[in-house]
Amino acid sequence: MAVVKILLVDEDKAFVDATKLYLEKLNQSYNVSTADTASKAERLLKKTVFDVIISDYLLPGKSGLTFLSDLRTSGNKSIFILFTGISTEEVIIEALNLGADYYILKGGDPKNQFKELSNLLEKSIKNIAQLRHAENTINLERKAFQLIAESAIGKSQMTNLCNDVLRDLITTLGFDLGTLRLYNPTTKILKLTAFYGTEKEKSKLVEDQHLDDDKHISVLVANSRIAIISADVNKSKELLPYMKRLKELNIQSIITWPIVSAVNKLLGIVHLASKTPKDIPSEKWIFFETIVRFFATILERKNAEELLRFSEERYRKLVETSPLSILVTDLTGKILMVNQESLDLYGGVKEEELIGKSAFDLIAPEDHKLAAKNLEKTKRTGRMKNMQYTMLRKDGSKYIGELNATLLTDADGKPTAFLGVIQDITKRLKSQEVLNQNQKMLKKQRDELEEFATTIAHDIRGKLQIISMYNSMSNSDFSDKVDQQIIETTNFLEDLLFLAKEGEILGEITSVNLTELTNELVSEIKSLDPNLKISIRNLPTLKGDRVKLKQVFENLLINVIKHADASKVHIIGKDFPHKKQIEIQDNGRGMSIDRQKEVRKAWTKESYASFGLLIALKIVEAHGGSMGFESEEGLGTIFVITFPKKR
């Protein structure tokens, strides 16, 4: 097997190493040399004749195109593949004009890129002798096509562009009939956009072709993304299912080629047919592939232009119908454009009354200094939000306006204008003022009520202490029971005060290791139920009030001990992207439907049937978290506590 010498020129060492390894493993006859600059590559070329040169466009010192130009000027005939991330038509046209054989676009799926490169190398090496012989002819054809493509770029209508390209493909390659169908990914239809042939032939080919309808050759190629080239359709096995249709149109030779983007996205199908058998040498395949690739680039650009026009039109409609005042000014504040809401807000004027006017004329004089300062700040920062000014209407009346301003720049990043959005917030501010006054009044009433409740509780505690003192002196058989009731009543008062408190209920915030906290708590309450087995796993550390968090777990575990009749409790921590979750699972009797309703009713503060759980809920919510539960009678209960991560 003859050695094929390949020169790879690219400054990206990782890419070079990977490509060299891939090619030499792909084919043992490939011998790959590398260079990271054009100058180093030229020194290698003085010593060795390479069959293929693969070069990046962007190289240190001398660009890939200058390198190519110098090679061709010096008479170097090696196959040249431009492997680049630059996809503009100008670069591709220049590369082809300078004598590049192929180009491959970087930036897509690496697997597809290397597959494409290996396919090109295989074609190139297999047909290298023929390519040398036909080189002058191919270059002339490519240059002819480049003129075709360059003129097509200027076409504004997609149909005209497609017709011109199809016509010149047909005439250059000497075929009789052709179609160019563009693909709509929404409808999955290949629609006839350009046609070359007779009206009678067109009537047989005009119907839309759906990608699920396999009776068409174009659909076969569209789904496989693999071209079909047949010099004699009667000798092609893959065309047997379509022979009736081919005979009906008197077709003997075909080229059906998929038009795909750089990332293998289907754009359309080109189909050429001849009524006589055609010699289709490999150089014509390559020529055709070059044309279709280049046309795909143009097609993507045209699609982008259509999308841009659609976006601009949609944007224009949004601006015109916006309930907000939108205006554009130059860098000095001179108004260049306004929408209908701006005209209405100023006082029902006509557009010409505001165009050319200074935006400062819309602002009350007392705010001019602030507005000028903010304008300069917008120039520096690019955007200013929620600026409030006293604004003027045409009749001299005033309102409070909120302005958001954005600096607009051109393609080079040079500032060109300001986009301003104005909203009349006078009513909102008045409503806010009333709301603030109401909130102050409610806060005052709440504080007074909290102070009153605290005073009453203090007095009740004092009276309970007196009762307790007399009870200790009575030596009654019921003294212990009276003391127990006094303790429970005191605890009841403390719980009521805690639940009534509306201010800050958390104390010192520290980093709390919940595993340490629960282990400490379990050792303290273990004596209440020595047979209860409690396991703790993967509990997080979080910021919070350690005393209050301990109270949460204490209330929940005591609730299990008192009411669940459980033998096991599992306390499990779970980590999620935006939250930390703790589950407390018991295998006890579970809650009845009625009991679950009571607890949930207590949590909405419609009743006080479950003080302990209600206090736990309030502490969790004070930490920014939430708490819920699931229970089934006879199967136990799971309490779920969730805390946000960013805390």
C-alpha positions as CSV (number, residue, x, y, z in Angstrom):
1,M,0.0,0.0,0.0
2,A,1.5,3.4,-1.1
3,V,2.2,5.9,1.7
4,V,0.0,9.0,1.5
5,K,1.8,12.0,2.9
6,I,-0.5,14.6,4.7
7,L,0.6,17.9,6.1
8,L,-1.6,19.3,8.9
9,V,-1.2,23.0,9.7
10,D,-3.0,24.4,12.8
11,E,-1.8,26.3,15.9
12,D,-4.2,24.4,18.2
13,K,-1.9,21.7,19.5
14,A,-4.8,19.6,21.1
15,F,-6.6,19.6,17.8
16,V,-3.5,18.7,15.8
17,D,-2.6,15.8,18.1
18,A,-6.2,14.5,18.0
19,T,-6.4,14.8,14.2
20,K,-3.0,13.2,13.6
21,L,-3.9,10.3,15.9
22,Y,-7.3,9.8,14.3
23,L,-6.0,9.8,10.7
24,E,-3.1,7.5,11.3
25,K,-5.4,5.0,13.1
26,L,-8.0,5.4,10.4
27,N,-5.6,4.3,7.6
28,Q,-2.2,2.8,8.1
29,S,-1.0,4.3,4.7
30,Y,-1.5,7.9,6.0
31,N,1.7,9.6,7.2
32,V,0.8,12.9,9.0
33,S,3.3,15.7,9.5
34,T,2.3,18.8,11.5
35,A,3.2,22.5,11.7
36,D,1.7,25.2,13.8
37,T,2.4,28.1,11.4
38,A,2.5,28.6,7.6
39,S,6.2,29.4,7.7
40,K,7.0,26.1,9.4
41,A,4.8,24.3,6.9
42,E,6.6,26.0,3.9
43,R,10.0,24.8,5.3
44,L,8.6,21.3,5.4
45,L,7.3,21.6,1.9
46,K,10.8,22.5,0.6
47,K,12.0,19.1,1.9
48,T,8.9,16.8,1.2
49,V,6.2,16.6,-1.4
50,F,2.8,16.2,0.3
51,D,-0.2,14.6,-1.3
52,V,-2.7,16.6,0.9
53,I,-2.4,19.7,2.9
54,I,-5.1,20.4,5.6
55,S,-4.8,24.0,6.9
56,D,-6.7,26.3,9.3
57,Y,-7.8,29.7,8.1
58,L,-6.5,31.6,11.2
59,L,-2.8,31.0,11.6
60,P,-0.1,33.1,13.4
61,G,1.7,35.4,11.1
62,K,0.5,34.3,7.7
63,S,-3.2,33.4,7.2
64,G,-4.3,30.1,5.7
65,L,-5.5,31.9,2.5
66,T,-2.2,33.7,2.1
67,F,-0.4,30.3,2.6
68,L,-2.7,28.8,0.0
69,S,-2.1,31.7,-2.5
70,D,1.7,31.3,-2.1
71,L,1.5,27.6,-2.6
72,R,-0.5,27.9,-5.9
73,T,1.7,30.7,-7.1
74,S,4.8,28.5,-6.6
75,G,3.2,25.8,-8.6
76,N,2.3,23.4,-5.7
77,K,-0.5,21.1,-6.9
78,S,-1.2,19.3,-3.5
79,I,-4.8,18.8,-2.6
80,F,-5.7,21.7,-0.2
81,I,-8.4,21.3,2.4
82,L,-9.4,24.4,4.4
83,F,-10.4,23.3,7.9
84,T,-11.8,26.4,9.5
85,G,-14.3,27.9,11.9
86,I,-14.9,30.9,9.6
87,S,-18.1,30.4,7.6
88,T,-18.6,33.7,5.7
89,E,-19.2,33.6,1.9
90,E,-16.3,36.0,1.3
91,V,-13.8,33.6,2.9
92,I,-15.1,30.6,1.1
93,I,-15.2,32.4,-2.3
94,E,-11.7,33.6,-1.8
95,A,-10.5,30.1,-0.8
96,L,-12.0,28.6,-3.9
97,N,-10.7,31.3,-6.1
98,L,-7.2,30.7,-4.8
99,G,-7.4,27.0,-5.6
100,A,-8.7,25.3,-2.4
101,D,-10.1,21.9,-3.2
102,Y,-12.5,21.7,-0.2
103,Y,-13.4,23.3,3.0
104,I,-14.7,21.8,6.2
105,L,-16.4,24.0,8.8
106,K,-15.2,23.6,12.4
107,G,-17.6,24.1,15.4
108,G,-20.2,21.3,14.8
109,D,-20.3,17.7,15.9
110,P,-16.6,16.6,16.1
111,K,-17.6,13.1,15.1
112,N,-19.3,14.3,11.9
113,Q,-16.4,16.6,11.2
114,F,-13.8,13.8,11.3
115,K,-16.1,11.6,9.3
116,E,-16.4,14.3,6.7
117,L,-12.6,14.8,6.7
118,S,-11.9,11.1,6.3
119,N,-14.5,10.9,3.4
120,L,-12.8,13.7,1.6
121,L,-9.3,12.1,2.1
122,E,-10.6,8.8,0.8
123,K,-12.1,10.4,-2.3
124,S,-9.0,12.5,-2.8
125,I,-6.5,9.7,-2.6
126,K,-8.5,7.3,-4.6
127,N,-8.9,9.7,-7.5
128,I,-5.6,11.7,-7.2
129,A,-4.4,10.8,-10.7
130,Q,-7.7,11.8,-12.3
131,L,-7.8,15.0,-10.3
132,R,-4.3,16.0,-11.5
133,H,-5.4,15.3,-15.1
134,A,-8.7,17.2,-14.8
135,E,-7.5,20.0,-12.5
136,N,-7.6,22.9,-15.0
137,T,-11.1,22.0,-16.1
138,I,-12.4,21.7,-12.6
139,N,-10.9,25.1,-11.6
140,L,-12.5,26.7,-14.6
141,E,-15.9,25.2,-13.6
142,R,-15.5,26.3,-10.0
143,K,-14.7,29.9,-11.1
144,A,-17.7,29.9,-13.3
145,F,-19.9,28.7,-10.4
146,Q,-18.4,31.3,-8.1
147,L,-19.5,34.0,-10.5
148,I,-23.0,32.4,-10.5
149,A,-23.1,32.2,-6.7
150,E,-21.8,35.7,-6.2
151,S,-24.5,37.1,-8.4
152,A,-27.1,34.9,-6.6
153,I,-26.1,36.4,-3.2
154,G,-27.6,39.7,-4.2
155,K,-31.0,38.2,-5.0
156,S,-33.7,39.5,-2.6
157,Q,-36.2,36.7,-3.4
158,M,-35.5,33.1,-2.4
159,T,-37.3,31.8,-5.5
160,N,-35.2,33.9,-7.9
161,L,-32.0,32.8,-6.1
162,C,-33.0,29.1,-6.3
163,N,-34.0,29.3,-10.0
164,D,-30.7,31.0,-11.0
165,V,-28.6,28.4,-9.1
166,L,-30.5,25.5,-10.5
167,R,-30.4,26.8,-14.1
168,D,-26.6,27.2,-14.0
169,L,-26.1,23.8,-12.4
170,I,-28.1,22.2,-15.2
171,T,-26.3,24.1,-18.0
172,T,-22.8,23.6,-16.5
173,L,-23.2,19.8,-16.0
174,G,-25.3,19.2,-19.2
175,F,-28.5,17.8,-17.7
176,D,-32.0,18.2,-19.1
177,L,-34.3,18.4,-16.0
178,G,-33.9,19.7,-12.5
179,T,-35.8,20.6,-9.3
180,L,-34.8,22.4,-6.2
181,R,-37.0,21.8,-3.2
182,L,-36.6,23.7,0.1
183,Y,-37.5,21.9,3.4
184,N,-39.9,23.2,6.0
185,P,-39.1,21.5,9.3
186,T,-42.5,22.5,10.8
187,T,-44.6,20.7,8.2
188,K,-41.8,18.2,7.2
189,I,-42.5,19.0,3.6
190,L,-40.1,19.4,0.6
191,K,-41.7,22.2,-1.4
192,L,-40.8,22.8,-5.1
193,T,-39.1,26.2,-5.1
194,A,-37.2,26.1,-8.5
195,F,-37.7,24.0,-11.6
196,Y,-35.9,23.6,-14.9
197,G,-37.7,21.7,-17.8
198,T,-41.0,21.8,-19.7
199,E,-44.3,22.8,-18.3
200,K,-45.6,19.2,-18.9
201,E,-42.7,17.8,-16.8
202,K,-43.3,20.5,-14.1
203,S,-47.0,19.4,-13.8
204,K,-45.7,15.9,-12.8
205,L,-43.3,17.2,-10.2
206,V,-45.0,20.1,-8.6
207,E,-46.6,18.3,-5.7
208,D,-45.3,18.7,-2.2
209,Q,-43.2,15.8,-0.9
210,H,-43.7,14.8,2.8
211,L,-40.7,13.2,4.6
212,D,-43.0,10.3,5.6
213,D,-43.9,9.5,2.0
214,D,-41.1,7.2,0.7
215,K,-42.3,7.0,-2.9
216,H,-40.0,9.9,-3.9
217,I,-36.2,9.7,-4.5
218,S,-35.8,13.2,-2.9
219,V,-37.4,11.9,0.3
220,L,-35.0,8.9,0.4
221,V,-32.1,11.3,0.1
222,A,-33.5,13.8,2.6
223,N,-34.0,11.1,5.3
224,S,-30.6,9.5,4.7
225,R,-28.6,12.7,4.0
226,I,-26.7,10.6,1.4
227,A,-26.5,11.7,-2.2
228,I,-27.5,9.4,-5.1
229,I,-25.4,9.6,-8.2
230,S,-26.4,7.2,-11.0
231,A,-24.9,7.4,-14.6
232,D,-27.4,4.7,-15.6
233,V,-30.6,4.3,-13.5
234,N,-31.3,0.9,-15.0
235,K,-28.1,-0.5,-13.3
236,S,-28.8,1.0,-9.9
237,K,-30.3,-1.4,-7.3
238,E,-31.3,1.4,-4.9
239,L,-33.5,3.0,-7.6
240,L,-35.5,-0.2,-8.4
241,P,-38.5,1.0,-6.3
242,Y,-38.7,4.2,-8.4
243,M,-38.2,2.8,-11.9
244,K,-41.9,3.3,-12.9
245,R,-41.6,7.0,-12.1
246,L,-38.2,7.3,-13.8
247,K,-39.5,5.7,-17.0
248,E,-42.6,7.9,-17.0
249,L,-40.3,10.9,-17.1
250,N,-37.8,9.2,-19.5
251,I,-34.9,9.6,-17.1
252,Q,-31.6,7.7,-17.6
253,S,-29.2,9.5,-15.3
254,I,-29.7,11.4,-12.0
255,I,-27.9,13.3,-9.3
256,T,-29.9,13.8,-6.2
257,W,-28.0,15.7,-3.5
258,P,-29.1,16.9,0.0
259,I,-28.5,20.5,0.9
260,V,-27.5,20.5,4.6
261,S,-26.1,23.1,7.0
262,A,-22.8,22.8,8.8
263,V,-24.5,20.9,11.6
264,N,-26.2,18.5,9.1
265,K,-29.6,20.2,9.4
266,L,-31.7,19.6,6.2
267,L,-32.3,22.7,4.1
268,G,-33.5,21.2,0.9
269,I,-32.8,18.8,-2.0
270,V,-31.3,19.4,-5.5
271,H,-32.3,16.9,-8.1
272,L,-30.8,16.8,-11.7
273,A,-31.9,14.3,-14.4
274,S,-30.8,13.5,-17.9
275,K,-32.8,11.7,-20.6
276,T,-29.7,10.0,-21.9
277,P,-27.1,8.1,-19.9
278,K,-24.4,10.5,-18.6
279,D,-20.8,10.0,-17.8
280,I,-20.5,11.4,-14.2
281,P,-16.8,11.2,-13.3
282,S,-15.7,11.7,-9.8
283,E,-14.5,15.3,-10.4
284,K,-18.0,16.2,-11.3
285,W,-19.2,14.8,-8.0
286,I,-16.7,17.0,-6.2
287,F,-17.7,20.0,-8.3
288,F,-21.3,19.4,-7.5
289,E,-20.6,18.9,-3.8
290,T,-18.7,22.2,-3.7
291,I,-21.6,24.0,-5.3
292,V,-24.2,22.5,-3.0
293,R,-22.1,23.3,0.1
294,F,-21.7,26.8,-1.0
295,F,-25.4,27.2,-1.8
296,A,-26.2,25.8,1.6
297,T,-24.2,28.7,3.1
298,I,-26.1,31.2,1.0
299,L,-29.4,29.5,1.9
300,E,-28.7,29.7,5.6
301,R,-27.9,33.4,5.3
302,K,-31.1,34.0,3.4
303,N,-33.1,32.1,6.0
304,A,-31.4,34.2,8.7
305,E,-32.4,37.4,6.7
306,E,-36.0,36.2,6.5
307,L,-36.0,35.5,10.2
308,L,-34.5,38.9,10.9
309,R,-37.1,40.6,8.8
310,F,-39.9,38.7,10.6
311,S,-38.4,39.6,13.9
312,E,-38.1,43.3,12.9
313,E,-41.7,43.3,11.8
314,R,-42.9,41.6,15.0
315,Y,-40.8,44.1,17.1
316,R,-42.3,47.0,15.2
317,K,-45.8,45.8,15.9
318,L,-44.9,45.3,19.6
319,V,-43.6,48.8,19.8
320,E,-46.6,50.3,18.0
321,T,-49.1,48.5,20.2
322,S,-47.2,48.7,23.5
323,P,-49.1,50.2,26.5
324,L,-45.8,51.8,27.5
325,S,-44.3,55.0,26.0
326,I,-41.3,54.0,23.8
327,L,-39.0,56.6,22.2
328,V,-35.6,56.6,20.6
329,T,-33.3,59.7,20.8
330,D,-29.8,60.5,19.5
331,L,-26.9,60.8,21.9
332,T,-27.9,64.4,22.7
333,G,-31.5,63.6,23.6
334,K,-33.1,64.6,20.3
335,I,-36.2,62.5,19.6
336,L,-35.9,60.3,16.5
337,M,-38.8,57.9,17.0
338,V,-42.0,57.6,19.2
339,N,-44.8,55.1,19.4
340,Q,-48.5,55.9,19.8
341,E,-48.5,55.6,23.5
342,S,-45.9,58.4,23.7
343,L,-48.1,60.6,21.7
344,D,-51.1,59.9,23.9
345,L,-49.1,60.4,27.1
346,Y,-47.8,63.8,26.0
347,G,-51.4,64.9,25.2
348,G,-52.8,63.4,22.0
349,V,-50.4,65.1,19.7
350,K,-49.2,64.1,16.2
351,E,-45.9,62.4,15.6
352,E,-44.3,65.4,13.9
353,E,-44.9,67.5,17.1
354,L,-42.4,65.3,19.0
355,I,-39.9,64.2,16.3
356,G,-36.9,66.5,16.5
357,K,-37.9,67.8,19.9
358,S,-35.5,67.4,22.9
359,A,-36.5,64.7,25.3
360,F,-35.6,67.2,28.1
361,D,-38.7,69.2,27.0
362,L,-40.8,66.3,28.3
363,I,-39.2,66.6,31.8
364,A,-40.0,69.4,34.3
365,P,-37.2,72.0,34.7
366,E,-36.5,71.0,38.3
367,D,-35.4,67.5,37.2
368,H,-33.2,68.6,34.2
369,K,-30.0,68.5,36.1
370,L,-30.7,64.9,37.4
371,A,-31.8,63.8,33.9
372,A,-28.6,65.2,32.3
373,K,-26.5,63.3,35.0
374,N,-28.4,60.1,34.3
375,L,-28.0,60.5,30.5
376,E,-24.2,60.6,30.9
377,K,-24.3,57.6,33.3
378,T,-26.3,55.6,30.7
379,K,-23.6,56.3,28.1
380,R,-21.0,54.9,30.5
381,T,-23.0,51.9,31.9
382,G,-25.2,51.0,28.9
383,R,-28.4,50.9,30.9
384,M,-30.3,52.8,33.7
385,K,-33.4,51.4,35.3
386,N,-36.3,52.9,37.3
387,M,-35.4,56.6,37.1
388,Q,-38.2,58.8,38.3
389,Y,-38.8,62.3,37.0
390,T,-41.6,64.9,37.1
391,M,-42.8,64.8,33.5
392,L,-44.6,67.5,31.5
393,R,-47.6,67.2,29.1
394,K,-48.3,69.6,26.2
395,D,-50.8,71.5,28.3
396,G,-48.3,72.0,31.1
397,S,-49.8,69.5,33.5
398,K,-47.4,67.2,35.4
399,Y,-47.2,63.5,36.2
400,I,-44.6,61.2,37.7
401,G,-42.8,59.1,35.1
402,E,-40.6,56.1,35.5
403,L,-37.9,55.8,32.8
404,N,-35.8,52.8,31.8
405,A,-33.1,53.8,29.3
406,T,-30.7,51.6,27.2
407,L,-27.8,52.6,25.1
408,L,-28.0,51.4,21.5
409,T,-24.8,50.5,19.6
410,D,-23.9,49.7,16.0
411,A,-22.2,46.5,14.8
412,D,-18.8,47.8,15.9
413,G,-20.1,48.5,19.4
414,K,-20.1,52.3,18.8
415,P,-22.9,54.2,20.7
416,T,-25.6,55.5,18.3
417,A,-28.8,56.3,20.2
418,F,-30.9,55.8,23.4
419,L,-34.0,53.7,23.7
420,G,-36.3,54.9,26.5
421,V,-39.4,53.4,28.0
422,I,-41.6,55.7,30.1
423,Q,-44.5,54.7,32.3
424,D,-46.9,57.1,34.2
425,I,-46.6,55.9,37.8
426,T,-48.5,58.7,39.5
427,K,-51.5,56.5,40.5
428,R,-49.2,53.8,41.6
429,L,-47.2,56.1,43.9
430,K,-50.4,57.5,45.4
431,S,-51.7,53.9,46.0
432,Q,-48.3,53.0,47.5
433,E,-48.5,56.1,49.8
434,V,-52.0,55.0,51.0
435,L,-50.7,51.4,51.4
436,N,-47.7,52.6,53.4
437,Q,-50.0,54.7,55.7
438,N,-52.2,51.6,56.2
439,Q,-49.2,49.4,57.0
440,K,-47.9,51.9,59.6
441,M,-51.4,52.0,61.2
442,L,-51.6,48.2,61.2
443,K,-48.1,47.9,62.6
444,K,-49.0,50.3,65.4
445,Q,-52.2,48.3,66.2
446,R,-50.2,45.0,66.1
447,D,-47.5,46.4,68.4
448,E,-50.2,47.6,70.8
449,L,-52.0,44.3,70.8
450,E,-48.7,42.4,71.3
451,E,-47.8,44.7,74.2
452,F,-51.3,44.2,75.7
453,A,-51.0,40.4,75.3
454,T,-47.6,40.4,76.9
455,T,-48.9,42.4,79.9
456,I,-51.9,40.1,80.3
457,A,-49.7,37.0,80.2
458,H,-47.4,38.6,82.7
459,D,-50.3,39.2,85.1
460,I,-51.7,35.7,84.6
461,R,-48.2,34.1,85.3
462,G,-48.1,36.2,88.5
463,K,-51.5,34.9,89.6
464,L,-50.4,31.3,88.7
465,Q,-47.4,31.7,90.9
466,I,-49.6,32.8,93.8
467,I,-51.8,29.8,93.3
468,S,-48.8,27.6,93.2
469,M,-47.5,29.1,96.4
470,Y,-50.8,28.6,98.3
471,N,-51.0,25.1,96.8
472,S,-47.6,24.2,98.3
473,M,-48.8,25.1,101.7
474,S,-52.1,23.2,101.6
475,N,-50.7,19.7,101.8
476,S,-53.8,18.5,99.9
477,D,-54.0,15.1,98.2
478,F,-54.5,17.0,94.9
479,S,-51.5,19.3,95.2
480,D,-49.4,17.4,92.6
481,K,-52.3,17.5,90.1
482,V,-52.8,21.3,90.8
483,D,-49.0,21.9,90.2
484,Q,-49.2,19.9,86.9
485,Q,-52.1,22.0,85.7
486,I,-50.3,25.2,86.6
487,I,-47.2,24.0,84.6
488,E,-49.4,23.1,81.6
489,T,-51.2,26.5,81.8
490,T,-47.9,28.4,81.9
491,N,-46.6,26.4,78.9
492,F,-49.9,27.1,77.1
493,L,-49.4,30.9,77.7
494,E,-45.8,30.7,76.4
495,D,-46.9,28.9,73.2
496,L,-49.7,31.5,72.7
497,L,-47.3,34.4,73.0
498,F,-44.8,32.7,70.6
499,L,-47.5,32.2,68.0
500,A,-48.9,35.7,68.4
501,K,-45.5,37.3,67.9
502,E,-45.2,38.9,64.4
503,G,-41.7,40.4,64.6
504,E,-38.3,38.7,64.3
505,I,-38.6,35.3,66.2
506,L,-35.0,34.1,65.4
507,G,-32.1,34.8,67.6
508,E,-28.4,34.4,66.7
509,I,-27.8,33.0,63.2
510,T,-24.9,30.5,63.0
511,S,-23.8,27.5,61.0
512,V,-25.8,24.6,62.4
513,N,-24.8,21.0,61.9
514,L,-28.1,19.2,62.0
515,T,-26.5,15.8,62.5
516,E,-24.9,17.0,65.8
517,L,-28.1,18.8,66.8
518,T,-30.4,15.8,66.4
519,N,-27.9,13.4,68.0
520,E,-27.8,15.7,71.0
521,L,-31.6,15.9,71.1
522,V,-32.1,12.1,70.8
523,S,-29.8,11.5,73.8
524,E,-32.0,14.0,75.8
525,I,-35.4,12.6,75.0
526,K,-34.4,8.9,74.8
527,S,-35.7,8.3,78.3
528,L,-39.2,9.2,77.2
529,D,-39.4,6.0,75.1
530,P,-36.3,3.8,75.5
531,N,-37.5,1.2,73.0
532,L,-37.9,3.7,70.1
533,K,-35.0,3.3,67.5
534,I,-34.0,6.6,65.9
535,S,-31.6,6.5,62.9
536,I,-30.0,9.7,61.4
537,R,-28.5,9.9,57.9
538,N,-27.0,12.6,55.6
539,L,-28.4,15.6,57.5
540,P,-27.1,19.0,56.1
541,T,-25.4,21.9,57.7
542,L,-27.3,25.2,57.3
543,K,-27.4,28.8,58.5
544,G,-30.0,29.3,61.3
545,D,-30.9,29.8,64.9
546,R,-29.7,26.6,66.6
547,V,-32.0,26.9,69.6
548,K,-35.1,27.4,67.4
549,L,-34.1,24.6,65.0
550,K,-33.6,22.2,68.0
551,Q,-37.2,23.2,69.0
552,V,-38.5,22.1,65.6
553,F,-37.0,18.6,65.8
554,E,-37.9,18.3,69.5
555,N,-41.6,19.1,68.8
556,L,-41.7,16.6,65.9
557,L,-40.0,13.7,67.8
558,I,-42.1,14.3,70.9
559,N,-45.1,14.2,68.7
560,V,-44.0,10.8,67.5
561,I,-43.4,9.5,71.0
562,K,-46.8,10.8,72.4
563,H,-49.1,10.0,69.5
564,A,-47.5,7.7,66.9
565,D,-46.9,4.5,68.9
566,A,-43.9,3.9,66.6
567,S,-40.9,1.5,67.1
568,K,-38.7,3.2,64.4
569,V,-38.0,6.8,63.3
570,H,-35.7,7.6,60.3
571,I,-34.3,11.1,60.0
572,I,-32.9,11.4,56.4
573,G,-31.3,14.4,54.6
574,K,-31.6,14.8,50.8
575,D,-29.7,17.2,48.6
576,F,-31.3,18.9,45.5
577,P,-29.9,21.6,43.2
578,H,-31.8,24.5,44.9
579,K,-32.9,23.1,48.2
580,K,-32.0,20.9,51.2
581,Q,-34.7,18.5,52.4
582,I,-35.1,16.6,55.7
583,E,-37.6,13.7,56.0
584,I,-38.7,12.4,59.4
585,Q,-40.4,9.0,58.9
586,D,-42.0,6.9,61.5
587,N,-43.7,3.4,61.3
588,G,-46.4,4.3,63.8
589,R,-50.2,4.2,63.6
590,G,-50.4,7.2,61.2
591,M,-53.0,9.9,61.3
592,S,-56.6,9.5,60.6
593,I,-58.2,11.7,57.9
594,D,-59.9,13.8,60.5
595,R,-56.6,14.3,62.5
596,Q,-54.8,15.4,59.3
597,K,-57.6,17.9,58.7
598,E,-57.2,19.2,62.2
599,V,-53.4,19.7,61.8
600,R,-53.7,21.4,58.4
601,K,-56.5,23.7,59.8
602,A,-54.2,24.6,62.7
603,W,-51.4,25.5,60.3
604,T,-53.8,28.0,58.6
605,K,-54.4,29.4,62.1
606,E,-58.1,28.7,61.9
607,S,-57.7,26.6,65.0
608,Y,-55.1,25.8,67.7
609,A,-55.5,22.0,67.8
610,S,-51.7,21.3,67.5
611,F,-49.5,23.9,69.2
612,G,-46.3,21.9,68.9
613,L,-46.6,21.3,65.1
614,L,-47.8,24.9,64.5
615,I,-44.7,26.3,66.4
616,A,-42.4,24.0,64.4
617,L,-44.0,25.3,61.1
618,K,-43.6,28.9,62.2
619,I,-39.8,28.4,63.0
620,V,-39.2,26.6,59.7
621,E,-41.0,29.4,57.7
622,A,-38.9,32.1,59.6
623,H,-35.8,30.3,58.2
624,G,-37.2,30.7,54.7
625,G,-38.3,27.1,54.5
626,S,-41.5,25.1,54.3
627,M,-43.0,22.0,56.0
628,G,-45.5,19.4,55.0
629,F,-46.5,15.9,55.8
630,E,-48.0,12.7,54.4
631,S,-49.7,10.1,56.5
632,E,-51.8,7.0,56.1
633,E,-53.6,5.4,59.0
634,G,-51.8,2.2,60.0
635,L,-48.7,2.9,57.9
636,G,-47.0,5.8,59.7
637,T,-46.3,9.5,58.9
638,I,-43.6,11.4,57.0
639,F,-42.8,15.0,57.8
640,V,-40.9,16.8,55.1
641,I,-38.9,20.0,55.9
642,T,-37.3,22.0,53.0
643,F,-34.8,24.8,53.3
644,P,-33.5,26.9,50.4
645,K,-29.8,26.5,49.6
646,K,-28.9,30.2,49.2
647,R,-29.2,31.2,52.7
